[in-house]
């Protein structure tokens, strides 16, 4: 039973990440991974219900259509969001009011981290913010994320992304000033 639950959870997380399941002859599934230059637009299957009650977004489609480092909200639960975007060349510097997690969905992304000498945000700030020029402070190191790798962006740090070729990322964060909500552009509606 436990193996079946694990397999089911793996299928659900693969589909949520924008990957595709393909049924096998024996009744099982195989996961087909998407990429920025090779994905199939996601879809939903409605069982006796109105499609207007559902939304679906595809992180690869978002990354393909957004500007580099535009952080498009692809999922939301109250103030918590999953942002999706395209990494290409150097990003502006960002800072955060809380820990964030970045996941490389495709390609390779370098993340440069600095611990600022002085706080960059007010104590009541929420979400991610632009940090301006590289702040003075101690270098905390760098992360090199490839497909499937996740990294922690610690609260109060300054960080910059860099990618030699277009890559795809998601960020788990809190809705903030750099979060871009464009649901009508990214979700499948009743007429599609």
Buried (B, 14 or more C-beta within 10 A) or exposed (E): EEEEEEEEEEBEEBBBBBBBBEEEEEEEBEBEBBBBEEBEEBEEEEEEEEBEEBBBBBBBBBBBEBEBBBBBBBBBEEEEBBBBBBBBEBBEBBBBBBBBEBBBBBBBBBBBBBEBEEEBBEEEBBBBBEBEEBBEBEEBEEBEBEBEBEBEBEEBBBBBBBBEEBBBBBBBBBBBEBBBBBEEEBBBEEEE
